Amino acid sequence: QVQLVESGGGLVQPGGSLRLSCAASGSIFSISTMGWYRQAPGKQRDLVATITTDGSTNYAHSVKGRFTISRDNAKNTVYLQMNSLKPEDTAVYYCNARIRVIATMTDYWGQGTQVTVSS
């Protein structure tokens, strides 16, 4: 009923930039916090950044000053602008959104998009 579709991953050189997008669709009544998480091989999934409905943001210490999260509430879409990328940013990036469908609030996840930072 609800889908999160990510796009924008790929291969980039150190110091480069990428912009990830994640669009939510389906039987959506409202969306609360949206965010991005990442999982490197052999590691747990970690928070990258979150953004509330009114635009309040939270970032992992490792990406502060380099990544910017934003959202377009009219399009049910969240973005992650990633600048000054480092090899340690290499991971699968997952979109997350807390979505109300009728009376139930549930966390939904995207399928993940690979980001590889390498020369």
C-alpha positions in Angstrom: 0.0 0.0 0.0 2.9 2.4 0.7 6.1 2.4 -1.2 9.4 4.4 -0.7 11.4 4.6 -3.9 15.0 5.8 -3.8 17.2 7.1 -6.5 20.5 8.9 -7.0 23.1 6.5 -5.8 26.2 5.6 -7.8 30.0 5.7 -8.0 31.7 9.0 -7.2 35.3 10.0 -6.6 36.4 11.3 -3.1 35.5 14.9 -2.7 32.6 14.6 -5.1 28.9 15.0 -4.6 25.7 13.0 -5.0 22.0 13.8 -4.3 19.7 11.0 -3.2 15.9 11.3 -3.5 13.2 9.2 -1.9 9.5 9.5 -2.9 6.7 8.0 -0.8 3.5 6.9 -2.6 0.4 4.9 -1.8 -2.4 5.2 0.7 -0.8 8.0 2.7 -2.8 10.0 5.2 0.2 12.0 6.6 4.0 11.7 6.9 5.9 12.5 10.1 9.7 12.3 10.4 11.7 11.2 7.3 15.3 10.2 7.3 18.2 8.5 5.8 20.2 5.6 7.2 23.2 3.7 5.8 24.7 0.3 6.2 28.3 -0.6 5.2 29.3 -4.2 4.6 29.6 -6.1 7.9 28.2 -3.2 10.0 24.9 -2.2 11.5 22.5 0.2 9.9 23.2 3.7 11.3 21.4 7.0 11.2 22.6 9.6 8.8 20.1 12.4 9.0 16.4 13.0 9.9 14.0 15.8 9.2 10.6 16.5 10.8 7.5 17.9 9.2 8.4 21.5 10.2 12.0 21.1 8.9 13.9 20.4 12.1 17.0 18.4 11.2 19.3 16.0 13.0 22.7 14.7 11.6 25.2 12.1 12.5 28.4 13.7 13.7 30.3 12.1 10.8 28.3 13.9 8.1 27.6 17.3 9.8 28.7 20.1 7.5 28.9 17.8 4.5 25.4 16.4 4.1 22.1 18.3 3.9 18.7 16.7 4.3 15.6 18.4 3.0 12.0 17.5 2.1 9.2 18.6 -0.1 6.0 17.9 1.8 3.8 18.5 -1.3 5.7 15.7 -3.2 6.1 13.4 -0.1 9.8 13.4 -1.0 13.0 13.6 1.1 16.4 14.4 -0.3 20.0 14.0 0.9 22.6 16.2 -0.7 26.0 14.7 0.0 29.1 16.8 -0.6 32.8 16.3 0.1 32.2 12.5 0.0 34.8 10.3 1.6 35.5 6.5 1.0 34.1 5.9 4.5 30.7 7.1 3.2 30.5 4.0 1.0 27.4 2.1 2.0 23.8 1.2 1.0 21.6 4.2 1.9 18.1 3.6 3.0 15.2 6.0 3.2 12.9 5.9 6.2 9.5 7.5 6.8 7.0 7.4 9.6 3.7 7.3 7.7 0.1 7.4 8.9 -2.2 5.1 6.9 -5.8 5.7 8.2 -5.3 5.3 12.0 -2.0 3.6 12.2 1.5 5.2 12.2 4.2 2.8 10.8 7.8 3.0 9.8 8.5 2.3 6.2 11.8 1.6 4.5 13.0 2.0 0.9 14.9 -0.8 -0.9 18.2 0.9 -0.5 20.6 2.6 -3.0 24.3 1.9 -3.2 26.7 4.8 -2.8 30.4 4.0 -3.6 33.1 6.6 -3.0 36.3 5.5 -4.7 39.0 6.7 -7.0 
